[in-house]
Amino acid sequence: MCTVSFLPSPQGFYLAMNRDEKRDRFSALPPEIVEFENHRVLFPREPTGGTWISANDAGVCLALINWHRIKREPNNGVRSRGEVIRKLAGISTSDEISTAVKKLPLRKLRPFRLVAIVSAENRVIEWRWNLNRLSVRKHSWESRHWFSSSFDEATAEAERTRA
């Protein structure tokens, strides 16, 4: 199960995320600062190089969770969703992110939800890829949580939202 929690504060915001607790998953490598073309970005990594969360020096944070409610697989081979954050991590505006998400090899990615926090714009945006359509949801600048669970996503979301 993954959880992403966004909590705005008078000084900015807090973003917290846990990585799923799958027992056979490799241990993550600790966060490092990586120099991108335009920004410095902090993120942990899988041993294969992918990641699930990032924060850059423009105040943009990205988090990606699996979308297990969609029970389908890509038809043309599968690429790691861990590439998504790496491709977008050096971007500084919501418009740039929106453009870049559409250029991802979506047809090769399993379903996901991508959350972007853009502090300079006070924006919380969520993109959802279900293998057929990329949709976008704009959320208000207020506390919010996102959940994923390969066991029972709907129940996990309901229970954690209630708590």
Secondary structure by P-SEA (a helix, b strand, c coil): cbbbbbbbccccbbbbbbccccccccccccbbbbbcccbbbbbccccccccccccccccbbbbbbbcccccccccccccccccccccccccccaaaaaaaaaaccccccccbbbbbbbccccbbbbbbbcccbbbbbbbcccccccccccccaaaaaaaaaac
